Amino acid sequence: MFQGDLGIPTVLMGFALPDARIHAPNERLHLPTFFRSVQTCQAFLDAIGTTVASHSELPGRQILAVR
């Protein structure tokens, strides 16, 4: 839907351990995994921001700056 409606690619990232029991009554999230996932998302956004900034001169591109 994001690709079709907004014209932008979508990236889904899941962070969990095999025994996390996702969406079960006893679901849990390992805190070190959570903090590492935050770092991963920050690094990903930084890399995407660098890539987008280097392509900002392309016609028809709108750049959304997130600070």
Helices and strands as residue ranges (DSSP letters): H 2-6, H 31-54
